[in-house]
Amino acid sequence: MREYNGVMLQFFHWYTQADGKLWEKLKKEAQLMADKGITSVWLPPAYKGVGGSKDVGYGVYDLFDLGEFDQKGTVRTKYGTRKEYIDAINAAQQSGLQVYADVVFNHKLGADYPEEFKATPFDPNNRNNPLGEMQTIKAWTHFTFPGRKNKYSELHWHWWHFNATDYNALDEDVNAVFLFDGKIFNDNVDKEKGNFDYLMGCNLDMNNPDVIAELLHWGKWYLETTGVDGFRFDAVKHVKSGFFIEWLNEMRNYSDKNLFCVGEYWSDDIEALKKFVSETKESIMLFDAGLHYNFARAGKEGRGFDLQHIFDNTLVQEVPSMAVTLVSNHDTQPLQALESVVEAWFKPLAYAIILLRRDGYPCIFGADYYGAGYRDVGKDGNEYDIEMPSHQWIIDRFLEVRMHYAFGEQLDYFDHPDCIGWTRTGDEEYPGGMAVLLSNGDEGLKSMKTGSPDAAYVDVTAHVDEMVNTNKEGWAEFKCKPGSVSVWVQKK
């Protein structure tokens, strides 16, 4: 499913500038990223959203409009035009990068016309609890895509292609999720709120044969049009898991490629993640949300966090072959709905953990790599200026080490609450190995075994100046600064 020691880069964040230049940036920087050790890029949703040229892509309007048609007040998307998107994908692949497309299958927004029909109101916090009898509602559920004029697909969406919404134009003050006449909430979804089939907008009815046929048609069209190497599925906990197996198998057979796939099941309930992995027959990896939450806690608690437990309740510990490990993403960055900030001081430690260990497929967040600055309104209604510092320099050092030293047996030294470390012993092709030591308290000092006796090691982070020499059995006492990480490799 991935190259050995592969690394994914999330090439965007929520506040990526809406100047239509992202695809051009990828085209220009693809070769440099590949040279640094990045092997794949996860790109944002490339189709037209309800917010037009400012939509991040998750407010899905028209899956077939990749920046080609004048819809929602714009031709291009937030990131560029269809041609620029395809050119960027080609450039990335020619540089040796795999390209993963972001796919949103659970909802649509921005319908062209309203419709009236019957629906039953349910408690938004408990979708097993009806709030009243079936009634007539008026909702925006008719999608005609007038700018596209039936090109690529002739399907116009109506209320019967969906199963729920949260808005009734006939009674705007009612706070409810309206289940449409003749529809059900699917069972095999996340059990938060009693049943988390519904998330937002017009919720796709995954029991409607026209909907399934259209999504299969779109997938084949998308593969033909773009030639991507895999997919990132958004909000998988809100869609019945069986659909993803059907869709992905169809796409793999159609393309004759073992398409990579990762799902966003954002939950720290490890049993829920393991259940999804089992239901999808280990064909879809998942982002390790539990690991992210551990990083967030560790950053906030400082030396009060026991580093020996950094992998507790994580997918990379429980099912390592199915874990895409990450430090942060666009949903967790400051001022977002799922805001969960990993403190800046801890991010180098966290990136060392995901990039320099054996297990997991690591994903670097673009805002952590390039840095980000933006202004937005917080949950309290106040505006804030946010500055996310770039960690590019140290991440580049980790990438270089991952390419050349992160091989062989892994030996763990998780024997102190404030200081942990590990070594990789190297192999015949990549001898020498490495040693990693990190501390969230005082200066770290730990005796660890490498794969190389009588060898000199240097800290590539330059945090510690002096060399360390191993004895004839390959052991040495390695060190790191307080609240820091050092990565030791054999001196050439």
N, C-alpha and C positions, 0 to 999 in steps of 0.2 A: 504493500500500500504506500510505501514511502522509501526514499533512499536512506541507506544507513547513515546515521548522524545527520539527518535532514533537519532543517530549521525553517519554520514558517514566519513570514512577516505580515502582520495586519497593516496594510498599506493605507490606512486612513484612521481618523477618529471622528467623533460626533461633530466637532466644530471645524473640520477641514474646510478651508476657505472655499466659498461657493463661486469660484471664478472660472469654472470649467476647464481647469488646467491639470487636473490630477492624472488623466490618462497620458497627457504629454510628459508629465514628470516621470511616470513609470517608464515610458519609452526611453527617456534620456538616461535614467539611472539604473536600468535593469542589469546591464553588464557589471557595473560597479558592485551592485548587491550580490550578484552571483560570485564575483571574485572574492568577496568578503566571507563567503560561506553560507549565505542564505540560499535555500534550495527551492522555496515556493513562496508565492504571494497570495494572500487572501484579499480580494478586492471588494469594495462595497457594492450594494445592489446597483445594477447598471441601468435599470429600467425606470420609466417615468413614474414619479410619485405625486401624491395629491398636492404637495408643496412646490411643484414645478422645479425651477432651477435652484431652489434652496433646500429641496427635500433630501434628507440623508439617504433615502431609498427604501426605508421601512414602511412608509405610508403608501403602500403599493396601489397604483392606479392601473397601469397597463403594462403587463409583462412583456408584450411584444414591441414596445417603444423604447429602444435603446438610445434615444437621443436622435430620432429621425423625423418625428412628426411634430407639428405645432399643436401641442396639447398642454393644458394647464398653464397657458401663458408663455410657453417656451418650446423651442425645438430641442436644444441640448438639455442634458441633465445637470445636476450640480457639478459633475465631474468632466463633462465634455460631450462630444457627439458619438454616434454609433461608429463612424469611420475611425475616429481617434481611439475608441475603445478596442476595436479589432486590431488596429495597428499596434497598440500597446501590448496586447496579448501576444501578437506575433513576435514583437521585439523581445518580450520577456522569455518566450519559449526558445527563440534563437540564441539567447544568452544562457540557456540551460536551466531556467526557472520553470517550475510548474505553476499554473495559474488556477486558483480556486474561485469560483463565482458564488456570491451570496444570494441565497434563494429564500423567498418569503412565501410560504404556501398557506398560511392559516387565515389571512384576511385580505380584504380590499377596502380602499377608501376613495372618496371623491366621486361618487356616482354622478351620472349626467342627469338623471331624472328620479323623482320619488315615485313610490308605488304604495297602494293601500291593500292590506291583507290582514288576516287574523294571526294573532300571536298571544302567548301567555307570559305575563311578567313573573320573573323570578328574582329572589334576593341576590344582589351582586356578590354578597359575602358568603352565600350558601345556595349554590345552584340546584340543590335538592329541595329547596323550599319555595313553592309558588306563592306569589303575593296577591293573587286574585284569579279571576276567571279569564278565559280566553276572550279577547276583545279585538276590535279593529284598530290597527295602528297605521301610521304613515311614515315610511322610512326611505332613505335614499339608497336604493338597491338596484336601479336600472342603469347598467353600464353599456353604452353604445360606441364609445371611442370614436367620436366623429372625425377627429383629425386623421385617424389611420384609415378610415373608409374601407374596412373589411380586409385590408391587406394582411397577409399571413394567417388570419383567422376570421371567420365570419360569425363566430359566436357572440351574441349579445347576452349579457348576464342579467337575470331577473331575480326576484326575491326567492324563488324556489331553488336557486343554485346555492343559497346560503341557509344556515339553520338558526342564526341569532344575530341580534344587534342590541345596542344599548340606548337607542334614541327613538322617541315617538314624537313626530311633529304635531300630532293631535293633542298631546299633553306633555309639554316639554319639561315640566317640573318633576315628573316621576323619575326616580332613580331606580332603574331596574334593568335586568338583562331579559330581553324578549325572545322567547323560544317560538319559532315560527310554526304555524299550523302543519301538523303531520311530520314534524321533525323531532329529533332526539339529540341530547348531549351524548357524545360517544363515551363509552366506559373506559377504554384503555388509554387514558390520558392521566396527567398528574391529578392527585386527589386534593390539592389545595383548593379552598373555597368549596369543598364538597365535590366539585368537578370543574377542572380548569380547561375544558374544551374551548370555551369562549374567552378571548383576550380583548379584542377591540374591533371597531368598525363593523364591516359585514363579514361574518365568520363563514368560511367556505364549508359547504356540506360535503364531507368526504364519503357520504353514502349515495351521492347523486352520480349516476353513470356519466352524465354529460360533463360534470366537473372533472372526474377522473380522466375521461378521454381527452379533455382539453389540456390538462396538466401533462399528460403523456405526450400529446402533440407538441406542446410548447417545449418540453424537454428535448425532444428530437430536433426541433427547429433551432433551439438554442445551441445545441452541440454542433449542428451543421454550420450555424452562423458564426460562432465564436471559436470553436475548437478547444474549449477549456479542458483542463485535466482533472477537475473534480469540483466538489460543491461544499459549501458551508450552509447547512439548513438552519434557518432562524426558528426560534420558539418551538422546538420539537415537542415539548411537554404539553402543548396545546393541540396537537394533531394525533389521531390514532396511529400508533406505532406501525401497524401493519401496512399502512399506505406507503411508508418510506421504503420498505422492502420491495413492494411491487414496483414502485417508480424507479428505484435505483437498479434493480435487476433488469428492467426494461431498457434503461439507458446504457447499462454495461453491455448488454447483448447487442443493442443497436449500434453502439460505437466500436464494439470489439476492443474496448479498453477497460482495464481494471480501475475505473474512476475512483479517486480518493473521495472520502466523504467524512465530514465531522458535523455533529449536531450541537446546537446550543440548548442544553437542558439545564437552565440556570437554577440550581438548587444545591444546598449543602447537605441534602438528605442522600447519603451514599447508597442506601438501599433502593431509592427511586432510580438513581443512575444505573445501578447494577441491573435493575429490572428492565429498563429500556434496552440496555446492551444485550440482555438475554432475549428479549422479545424481537429484537432486530437481528438476531443470530450473529452477533459480533461483526456485522457488516458496516456499522457506522460508529466511528470514534466519537467521544464526547469531550468537551472542554471540562477541565477539572476545576469546577467551581469551589469545591471544598478546599483545594490547595490555595486558591486565591484568597479565600476568607481567612485561612491560617496566616498568610502573608500580611493581610490587613491587620489582624490582631497582633501579630508579632511586631509590626512597625509601631503600633500605638502603645503597646505595653512595654516595649524596650526590654531591659534586662529582667523584667518580671515575667516574660514569656519563656517557657522551657523549650529550648530549641530541639530537645530530644523528641518532642511530640509534633514537629513541623509537618509530618506526613500522616498524622491521625485523621481519620475520616476523609481520606482522599482516594480518588480513583486510581492515581498512579501507584498507590500502595496496594489497593485491592485487586485491580484488573489493569496492570501496567500496559499491556499491549493495546488497550483501548483508550488511553488517556492522552489528550492534547493538553499539555501543561502551559499555564500562562500566569503572568503577574497581574496584568490589568487588561481591560478592553474598553470599547467605546461606551458601554453601558455603566461601567463602574467609575468612570472618570468624574471629577468634581462637577456638581450641578445636574447630574443625570438622575433619572428616576431610581436606578439601582446603585446610586453613589456608594462606593465602598473603597476608600482611598488607601493605597499602600504608601506609607510615608516615604519621602524621597530618600532619606538616609538608608532605608532598608532595601530599596530597589536593587542596588548592586548585589546585595546578599541573595535576594530572591532570584535574580537573573543567573547568578552563579549556580543556584540550586536547579533551575530548570535546564540550563544550557550545558552543564558540565557533569551531569549524572547519566547513568546508563538508560534509565527507564523514562518513558514519555516522549512525545513528539512536541518539542517546545515551540511556542508562538510568541514572537516579540511584538509588542504593541507600538504602533507607529508614533504615538504621542510620547512614549517613553524614549524612543530612539531619536526622533528628530526634535523633540520638545514641542510645546504648544502654548499659545497665549490666546485667550478669548474672554469675552464678557457675556454674562447671561444672568437670568433671574433664578434665584434659588427657591427652595420649597417655602421659605418664609416670605416670599414676595419682594425681597430686596435684591438689588443688582450687585454682582461681584465681578471683580477682575481676577482671572485665574492665570497663573503662570506655572506650567509644568516643565521643569528643567530637562534638558537633553542628557541622556546617559549613553550617548553614542560611543564616546571614547572607550569606556570600559566594556560595553557590550561588544564592540569590535575586537577587544582583546580576548574576550570569552569565545567569540566565534572562531578566532584564529586557533585558540587552544582546542576547541571542539574539533576542528578540521584535522589537526595534526597529533593530538595527544590523548583524546578522550576515547581510548580503546583498551581492550583487555579486561582482566578481572577488576571488579570494584570492591574495595575494602572500606567498610564504614567504621567510623569512630564517633558514634553518637553516645558519648559517655559522660557528658557534663551539660547542665542546663543552660549555660551561657556560652559554650564553645563546642562546636561540632566540626567534624572534618571527614574527608574521605580521600582515597587515592584510586587511580586507575593505573594498572601495572604495564599497559602497553602490550603490543603484540609484535610479530615478526616484521610486518609492514610498517608499523608505527611504534617503534621501540621508545623506551624512556618513561612513558606515562606522565602522570601529573599528581600533584597533591593540592587539595583545596582545604583551607581553614577559614572559618568565619566565627565572629563573636558579636554578641549583642550586649556585652558588658565590658569588662576590663580587657587588657591585652591578652590575646589568645596564645597558648603555647601547648603543643601536643606532639607526642611521639607517634609517628605513623610509618608504615612500611610501604615502600615503593617497589617497583619491579627492577630497580637498577642499583646494585651495590657499588660502593666507592665512586659515586657520581656527585657532581655539583649541580645544585638547583637554584634558580633565580625566580623572583616574584615578578610576573609579567604585569601586574597592576602597578608596580613601582611604589607600593605602599611601604614595603620593607626593602632597604637598600642592600644589606649584607647577604652573601650567599649562604646556603645550607649544604652541608656535605653528608651523604649517607655513609653508613658503616658497611662492613663486608657482607652483612645480611640484608642490606638495602633499607635499614631503618634510619630515620633522622628526626630531630626535633624541629618542627615547623612552627612558625609564628604568624600572627596577624595583629593589626592595630585594634584598639578598642572600637567597638561598633563598626567593624569593617570586615573586609574579606581579602585574602591573599591567595593567589593561584601560582603554584610553583611548578616549573617545568625544567627539564634538564638543560644546562647551559651547553650551547653548541660550540 
